[in-house]
């Protein structure tokens, strides 16, 4: 309630006091109004006054003043309370509007900032994913190249192993041939020694047998064949030793044959030595190639390991990117939930405001109906006490302003809009005074010192 309304209420109260003072003169004359006789000429008859007890008048005046003070104090307290409530409600509404405006501004700024961050993150994520995809494609191409190179190296390794195996078999055959040649050479040398001296030959045979045994033991991989050859050679040496006495007689002829065979064996030895050196060179070359192949295999394994590590890193980066994307999605969802919550809160506030407006309207409508009922009760009371003037025509009506006391006693009746017939207007005024005290409203707040209404007997 504004200060202007408060001032108007105070002015109305002051006017009511003035009216009460004016009523003292009327109360000193009479408290009973009687309908005057109306002549045919249309002029009002004088009102007869009855003298009453001054004590009653003073008591009535004091009662009216006490009621006036009580009503005025209650009205003042109600006006002050309404003013305080109106100011508090206005301040609360302003605070709420400022808070809502701040919340809306903060929400808009947060939404814009969050959307910008989301756009930046999505752009960075798209660029990172594109880069990751390109790197994965490059890694896949490198892995494919490594696989092709690995297959090639595997084929080369298998070919090299086949060649080495063939070379080993060749070396084994050559060694076997060398062994046979060496054994043959040793046999010839042993025969020469046996020709020179039986004792030396026997010692040489034992040394040769011991050497053959040692060679046989060192070459355990030759297994049964070499042992069989050694045992056969041993048996042959033993047989040769037993035949030495007989062969000694043939020593000269055998010596010539031995010389020839020695020359042949020497040539064979030289050829075998050259072959052995060639095989040794091939073996070293094969071992070098094998070493290179092993280094290449290790390099490929290292590249494969690096590729796997890069793949694992890419997978980890992708997982981190997915995790960040999920976190961004959760943040966006939280922002969306917060926005929806704010919108729901705003909608609830708007709904509450609309409900409050509906409630205020309903109260206003109820107050209007109650006020109309109150005025209708007054009009009904006046209608019951109204007497139609004999000469008044049908269809007349007038608008009157009634000034009443807090108890409903009529203090003044003024015709605001005349019906055009003085007798009809006067009859309405008299009916209002006869209806005093007027009916009071069920809601005291509807009471008003001044009541204006239209009196129409047809109603």
C-alpha positions as CSV (number, residue, x, y, z in Angstrom):
1,X,0.0,0.0,0.0
2,X,1.4,3.4,-1.0
3,X,1.8,6.5,1.1
4,X,-0.8,8.2,-1.0
5,X,-3.4,5.6,-0.1
6,X,-2.5,6.1,3.6
7,X,-3.0,9.8,3.3
8,X,-6.3,9.3,1.6
9,X,-7.4,7.0,4.5
10,X,-6.3,9.7,7.0
11,X,-8.2,12.4,5.1
12,X,-11.3,10.2,5.1
13,X,-11.0,9.6,8.8
14,X,-10.7,13.4,9.4
15,X,-13.8,14.0,7.2
16,X,-15.6,11.3,9.2
17,X,-14.8,13.3,12.4
18,X,-16.2,16.4,10.8
19,X,-19.3,14.6,9.8
20,X,-19.8,13.3,13.4
21,X,-19.5,16.8,14.8
22,X,-22.2,17.8,12.3
23,X,-24.4,15.0,13.5
24,X,-24.4,16.4,17.0
25,X,-26.8,19.0,16.0
26,X,-29.1,16.5,14.5
27,X,-28.9,14.2,17.5
28,X,-29.7,17.1,19.8
29,X,-32.9,17.6,17.9
30,X,-34.1,14.1,17.4
31,X,-33.0,10.5,16.8
32,X,-36.3,9.5,15.0
33,X,-37.1,10.5,11.5
34,X,-40.6,10.3,10.3
35,X,-41.9,10.4,6.8
36,X,-43.3,14.0,6.2
37,X,-46.7,14.4,4.6
38,X,-46.3,15.3,1.0
39,X,-49.0,17.6,-0.5
40,X,-50.2,17.4,-4.1
41,X,-48.2,20.5,-5.0
42,X,-45.0,18.5,-4.6
43,X,-43.5,20.6,-1.7
44,X,-42.0,18.8,1.3
45,X,-43.6,19.2,4.7
46,X,-41.5,20.4,7.6
47,X,-39.9,17.7,9.8
48,X,-41.2,17.5,13.4
49,X,-38.5,17.4,16.0
50,X,-38.8,15.6,19.4
51,X,-36.6,16.7,22.3
52,X,-34.7,13.8,23.9
53,X,-32.6,13.4,27.0
54,X,-29.3,15.1,26.8
55,X,-27.7,12.4,29.0
56,X,-28.7,9.8,26.3
57,X,-27.4,12.1,23.7
58,X,-24.0,12.6,25.5
59,X,-23.7,8.8,26.1
60,X,-24.5,8.1,22.5
61,X,-22.0,10.7,21.4
62,X,-19.4,9.2,23.7
63,X,-20.2,5.7,22.4
64,X,-19.9,6.9,18.8
65,X,-16.6,8.6,19.6
66,X,-15.3,5.5,21.4
67,X,-16.3,3.4,18.4
68,X,-14.7,6.0,16.1
69,X,-11.5,5.9,18.0
70,X,-11.5,2.1,18.1
71,X,-12.2,1.9,14.4
72,X,-9.7,4.6,13.6
73,X,-7.0,2.9,15.7
74,X,-7.7,-0.5,14.1
75,X,-7.8,1.2,10.7
76,X,-4.5,2.9,11.4
77,X,-2.9,-0.3,12.6
78,X,-4.3,-2.2,9.6
79,X,-3.1,0.5,7.2
80,X,0.4,0.5,8.8
81,X,0.5,-3.3,8.7
82,X,-0.6,-3.4,5.1
83,X,2.0,-0.7,4.3
84,X,4.7,-2.7,6.0
85,X,3.6,-5.9,4.3
86,X,3.4,-4.1,0.9
87,X,6.9,-2.7,1.4
88,X,8.3,-6.1,2.5
89,X,6.6,-7.8,-0.4
90,X,7.9,-5.2,-2.8
91,X,11.4,-5.5,-1.4
92,X,11.2,-9.3,-1.6
93,X,10.0,-9.1,-5.1
94,X,12.7,-6.7,-6.1
95,X,15.3,-8.9,-4.4
96,X,13.9,-12.0,-6.1
97,X,13.9,-10.2,-9.4
98,X,17.5,-9.1,-8.9
99,X,18.5,-12.6,-7.8
100,X,16.7,-14.2,-10.8
101,X,18.3,-11.7,-13.1
102,X,21.8,-12.5,-11.6
103,X,21.1,-16.2,-11.9
104,X,19.9,-15.8,-15.5
105,X,22.9,-13.7,-16.4
106,X,25.3,-16.1,-14.7
107,X,23.6,-19.1,-16.3
108,X,23.8,-17.4,-19.7
109,X,27.5,-16.6,-19.2
110,X,28.2,-20.1,-18.0
111,X,26.3,-21.6,-20.9
112,X,28.1,-19.5,-23.4
113,X,31.5,-20.3,-21.8
114,X,30.7,-23.9,-21.6
115,X,29.5,-24.0,-25.2
116,X,32.6,-22.3,-26.3
117,X,34.8,-24.7,-24.3
118,X,32.8,-27.6,-25.7
119,X,33.3,-26.3,-29.3
120,X,37.0,-25.9,-28.7
121,X,37.3,-29.3,-27.1
122,X,35.3,-30.9,-29.9
123,X,37.5,-29.2,-32.5
124,X,40.7,-30.2,-30.7
125,X,39.3,-33.7,-30.3
126,X,38.4,-33.9,-34.0
127,X,41.9,-32.7,-35.0
128,X,43.5,-35.1,-32.6
129,X,41.4,-38.0,-33.8
130,X,42.2,-37.1,-37.4
131,X,45.9,-37.0,-36.5
132,X,45.6,-40.3,-34.6
133,X,43.8,-41.8,-37.5
134,X,46.5,-40.6,-39.9
135,X,49.2,-41.9,-37.6
136,X,47.4,-45.2,-37.3
137,X,47.2,-45.5,-41.1
138,X,50.9,-44.7,-41.3
139,X,51.7,-47.2,-38.6
140,X,49.5,-49.8,-40.3
141,X,51.4,-49.1,-43.6
142,X,54.7,-49.4,-41.7
143,X,53.5,-52.6,-40.0
144,X,52.5,-54.0,-43.4
145,X,55.9,-53.1,-44.9
146,X,57.5,-54.7,-41.9
147,X,55.5,-57.8,-42.4
148,X,56.4,-57.9,-46.1
149,X,60.0,-57.4,-45.2
150,X,59.8,-60.1,-42.5
151,X,58.3,-62.5,-45.0
152,X,61.1,-61.7,-47.4
153,X,63.7,-62.2,-44.7
154,X,62.0,-65.4,-43.6
155,X,62.2,-66.6,-47.2
156,X,65.8,-65.5,-47.4
157,X,66.5,-67.1,-44.0
158,X,65.0,-70.4,-45.1
159,X,66.9,-70.2,-48.4
160,X,70.1,-69.5,-46.4
161,X,69.4,-72.3,-44.1
162,X,68.8,-74.7,-47.0
163,X,72.1,-73.5,-48.6
164,X,73.9,-73.8,-45.3
165,X,72.4,-77.2,-44.8
166,X,73.5,-78.3,-48.2
167,X,76.9,-76.7,-47.6
168,X,77.1,-78.6,-44.3
169,X,76.2,-81.8,-46.0
170,X,78.9,-81.0,-48.6
171,X,81.4,-80.3,-45.9
172,X,80.4,-83.5,-44.2
173,X,80.9,-85.5,-47.4
174,X,84.2,-83.7,-48.0
175,X,85.3,-84.4,-44.4
176,X,84.4,-88.0,-45.0
177,X,86.4,-88.0,-48.1
178,X,89.3,-86.3,-46.3
179,X,89.0,-88.8,-43.5
180,X,89.2,-91.7,-46.0
181,X,92.2,-90.0,-47.7
182,X,93.8,-89.3,-44.4
183,X,93.3,-92.8,-43.2
184,X,94.7,-94.0,-46.5
185,X,97.7,-91.8,-46.1
186,X,98.2,-92.9,-42.6
187,X,98.0,-96.5,-43.7
188,X,100.6,-95.8,-46.3
189,X,102.9,-94.1,-43.8
190,X,102.4,-96.9,-41.4
191,X,103.3,-99.4,-44.0
192,X,106.5,-97.5,-44.8
193,X,107.3,-97.4,-41.1
194,X,106.6,-101.1,-40.8
195,X,109.0,-101.7,-43.7
196,X,111.7,-99.7,-42.0
197,X,111.5,-101.5,-38.7
198,X,109.1,-103.8,-37.0
199,X,109.5,-102.1,-33.7
200,X,109.0,-98.6,-35.1
201,X,106.1,-99.9,-37.2
202,X,104.5,-101.5,-34.2
203,X,105.0,-98.2,-32.2
204,X,103.6,-96.2,-35.1
205,X,100.7,-98.6,-35.3
206,X,100.0,-98.1,-31.7
207,X,100.3,-94.3,-32.1
208,X,98.1,-94.4,-35.1
209,X,95.5,-96.6,-33.4
210,X,95.7,-94.2,-30.4
211,X,95.3,-91.3,-32.7
212,X,92.4,-93.0,-34.5
213,X,90.8,-93.7,-31.1
214,X,91.2,-90.1,-30.0
215,X,89.8,-88.9,-33.4
216,X,87.0,-91.4,-33.0
217,X,86.2,-90.1,-29.5
218,X,86.4,-86.5,-30.6
219,X,84.1,-87.2,-33.5
220,X,81.4,-88.8,-31.5
221,X,78.8,-87.4,-33.8
222,X,80.1,-89.8,-36.5
223,X,78.9,-92.5,-34.1
224,X,78.7,-96.1,-35.2
225,X,80.2,-95.8,-38.7
226,X,83.5,-94.2,-37.5
227,X,83.8,-96.6,-34.6
228,X,83.2,-99.5,-37.0
229,X,85.8,-98.1,-39.4
230,X,88.3,-97.6,-36.5
231,X,87.7,-101.1,-35.2
232,X,88.1,-102.5,-38.8
233,X,91.3,-100.5,-39.1
234,X,92.5,-101.8,-35.8
235,X,91.7,-105.4,-36.9
236,X,93.4,-104.7,-40.2
237,X,96.4,-103.2,-38.4
238,X,96.6,-106.3,-36.2
239,X,96.4,-108.5,-39.3
240,X,99.1,-106.4,-41.0
241,X,101.3,-106.7,-38.0
242,X,100.9,-110.5,-38.0
243,X,101.7,-110.4,-41.7
244,X,104.7,-108.1,-41.2
245,X,107.2,-110.9,-41.2
246,X,106.0,-112.1,-44.5
247,X,105.7,-108.7,-46.0
248,X,109.2,-107.7,-44.8
249,X,110.5,-110.0,-47.5
250,X,108.6,-108.0,-50.0
251,X,109.9,-104.7,-48.6
252,X,111.8,-103.5,-51.5
253,X,109.1,-104.0,-54.0
254,X,106.6,-102.5,-51.6
255,X,108.8,-99.5,-50.9
256,X,108.7,-98.6,-54.6
257,X,105.0,-98.9,-54.6
258,X,104.8,-96.9,-51.3
259,X,106.8,-94.1,-52.8
260,X,104.4,-93.9,-55.7
261,X,101.4,-94.0,-53.4
262,X,103.0,-91.4,-51.2
263,X,103.4,-89.0,-54.0
264,X,99.8,-89.7,-55.0
265,X,98.7,-89.3,-51.4
266,X,100.6,-86.0,-51.1
267,X,98.9,-84.7,-54.2
268,X,95.6,-85.8,-52.7
269,X,96.4,-84.2,-49.4
270,X,97.1,-80.9,-51.1
271,X,94.0,-81.0,-53.1
272,X,92.0,-81.9,-49.9
273,X,93.7,-79.1,-48.0
274,X,92.7,-76.6,-50.7
275,X,89.1,-78.0,-50.7
276,X,89.1,-77.7,-46.9
277,X,90.1,-74.1,-47.1
278,X,87.4,-73.4,-49.7
279,X,84.8,-75.0,-47.5
280,X,86.1,-73.1,-44.5
281,X,85.7,-69.8,-46.4
282,X,82.2,-70.8,-47.5
283,X,81.4,-71.7,-43.9
284,X,82.7,-68.3,-42.6
285,X,80.7,-66.5,-45.4
286,X,77.6,-68.6,-44.5
287,X,78.1,-67.7,-40.8
288,X,78.5,-64.0,-41.7
289,X,75.3,-64.1,-43.7
290,X,73.6,-65.9,-40.9
291,X,74.9,-63.3,-38.5
292,X,73.6,-60.5,-40.8
293,X,70.3,-62.3,-41.1
294,X,70.1,-62.6,-37.3
295,X,70.8,-58.9,-37.0
296,X,68.2,-58.1,-39.6
297,X,65.7,-60.4,-37.7
298,X,66.6,-58.6,-34.5
299,X,66.1,-55.2,-36.2
300,X,62.7,-56.4,-37.5
301,X,61.8,-57.6,-34.1
302,X,62.8,-54.2,-32.7
303,X,60.8,-52.4,-35.3
304,X,57.9,-54.7,-34.5
305,X,58.3,-54.0,-30.8
306,X,58.4,-50.2,-31.5
307,X,55.4,-50.5,-33.7
308,X,53.6,-52.4,-31.0
309,X,54.6,-49.8,-28.4
310,X,53.4,-47.0,-30.7
311,X,50.2,-49.0,-31.3
312,X,49.8,-49.3,-27.5
313,X,50.5,-45.6,-27.1
314,X,47.9,-44.8,-29.7
315,X,45.4,-47.1,-28.0
316,X,46.2,-45.3,-24.7
317,X,45.8,-41.9,-26.3
318,X,42.5,-43.0,-27.9
319,X,41.3,-44.3,-24.5
320,X,42.3,-41.0,-22.9
321,X,40.6,-39.1,-25.7
322,X,37.5,-41.3,-25.2
323,X,37.6,-40.7,-21.5
324,X,38.0,-36.9,-22.1
325,X,35.1,-37.0,-24.5
326,X,33.0,-38.9,-22.0
327,X,33.9,-36.4,-19.3
328,X,33.0,-33.5,-21.7
329,X,29.7,-35.3,-22.4
330,X,29.1,-35.7,-18.7
331,X,29.9,-32.0,-18.1
332,X,27.6,-31.0,-21.0
333,X,24.9,-33.3,-19.5
334,X,25.4,-31.7,-16.1
335,X,25.1,-28.2,-17.6
336,X,22.0,-29.3,-19.5
337,X,20.5,-30.7,-16.3
338,X,21.4,-27.5,-14.5
339,X,19.8,-25.5,-17.3
340,X,16.7,-27.7,-17.2
341,X,16.6,-27.3,-13.4
342,X,16.9,-23.5,-13.7
343,X,14.2,-23.5,-16.4
344,X,12.0,-25.7,-14.2
345,X,12.6,-23.4,-11.3
346,X,11.8,-20.4,-13.4
347,X,8.7,-22.2,-14.8
348,X,7.7,-23.0,-11.2
349,X,8.2,-19.4,-10.2
350,X,6.2,-18.3,-13.1
351,X,3.5,-20.8,-12.3
352,X,3.5,-19.7,-8.7
353,X,3.3,-16.1,-9.9
354,X,0.4,-17.0,-12.2
355,X,-1.2,-18.9,-9.4
356,X,-0.8,-15.9,-7.1
357,X,-2.3,-13.7,-9.8
358,X,-5.2,-16.1,-10.1
359,X,-5.5,-16.1,-6.3
360,X,-5.5,-12.3,-6.2
361,X,-8.1,-12.2,-9.0
362,X,-10.2,-14.8,-7.2
363,X,-9.9,-12.7,-4.0
364,X,-10.8,-9.6,-6.0
365,X,-13.7,-11.4,-7.6
366,X,-14.8,-12.7,-4.2
367,X,-14.5,-9.3,-2.7
368,X,-16.5,-7.9,-5.6
369,X,-19.2,-10.5,-5.1
370,X,-19.2,-9.9,-1.3
371,X,-19.3,-6.1,-1.9
372,X,-22.2,-6.6,-4.4
373,X,-23.9,-8.8,-1.8
374,X,-23.4,-6.2,0.9
375,X,-24.8,-3.4,-1.3
376,X,-27.6,-5.7,-2.3
377,X,-28.5,-6.3,1.4
378,X,-28.6,-2.5,1.9
379,X,-30.8,-2.0,-1.2
380,X,-33.1,-4.8,-0.1
381,X,-33.4,-3.2,3.4
382,X,-34.2,0.2,1.7
383,X,-36.6,-1.5,-0.6
384,X,-38.5,-3.0,2.3
385,X,-38.8,0.5,4.0
386,X,-39.6,2.3,0.8
387,X,-43.1,3.6,0.2
388,X,-44.0,4.7,-3.3
389,X,-45.3,8.2,-3.5
390,X,-48.9,8.2,-4.8
391,X,-48.2,10.6,-7.7
392,X,-44.8,9.0,-8.8
393,X,-44.7,7.4,-12.2
394,X,-43.4,3.9,-12.9
395,X,-39.8,3.3,-14.1
396,X,-38.2,6.0,-11.9
397,X,-34.8,5.5,-10.4
398,X,-32.1,7.5,-8.7
399,X,-28.5,7.2,-7.5
400,X,-27.8,8.1,-3.9
401,X,-24.7,8.5,-1.7
402,X,-25.1,7.3,1.9
403,X,-22.8,8.3,4.7
404,X,-22.9,5.9,7.6
405,X,-21.4,5.5,11.0
406,X,-19.3,2.4,12.0
407,X,-22.3,0.7,13.5
408,X,-24.3,1.1,10.3
409,X,-26.3,4.2,11.5
410,X,-27.1,6.5,8.6
411,X,-25.6,10.0,9.0
412,X,-26.4,11.5,5.7
413,X,-28.1,10.7,2.4
414,X,-27.4,12.7,-0.8
415,X,-29.0,12.3,-4.2
416,X,-26.2,12.1,-6.7
417,X,-28.2,11.5,-9.8
418,X,-31.9,12.5,-9.5
419,X,-34.8,10.6,-11.0
420,X,-36.3,13.9,-12.1
421,X,-39.1,13.6,-9.5
422,X,-38.5,15.3,-6.2
423,X,-41.1,13.2,-4.4
424,X,-39.5,10.0,-5.6
425,X,-36.0,11.2,-4.6
426,X,-37.3,12.2,-1.1
427,X,-39.1,8.9,-0.6
428,X,-35.8,7.1,-1.3
429,X,-34.0,9.3,1.3
430,X,-36.6,8.6,3.9
431,X,-36.5,4.9,3.2
432,X,-32.8,4.9,3.8
433,X,-33.1,6.7,7.1
434,X,-35.8,4.3,8.1
435,X,-33.5,1.4,7.3
436,X,-30.9,2.7,9.8
437,X,-28.8,1.0,11.0
438,X,-27.9,-0.5,7.7
439,X,-26.9,-4.2,7.4
440,X,-23.2,-4.8,8.1
441,X,-21.0,-6.9,5.8
442,X,-19.8,-10.3,6.9
443,X,-16.3,-9.2,6.2
444,X,-15.5,-6.0,8.3
445,X,-12.9,-4.9,5.7
446,X,-15.8,-4.3,3.2
447,X,-17.3,-1.7,5.4
448,X,-17.1,1.8,4.0
449,X,-18.3,5.1,5.4
450,X,-19.7,6.1,2.0
451,X,-21.9,3.8,0.0
452,X,-23.2,4.9,-3.5
453,X,-25.8,2.8,-5.3
454,X,-28.7,3.1,-7.7
455,X,-32.2,2.6,-6.3
456,X,-34.6,1.1,-8.8
457,X,-37.8,-0.3,-7.4
458,X,-38.0,-2.7,-10.3
459,X,-34.9,-4.5,-9.0
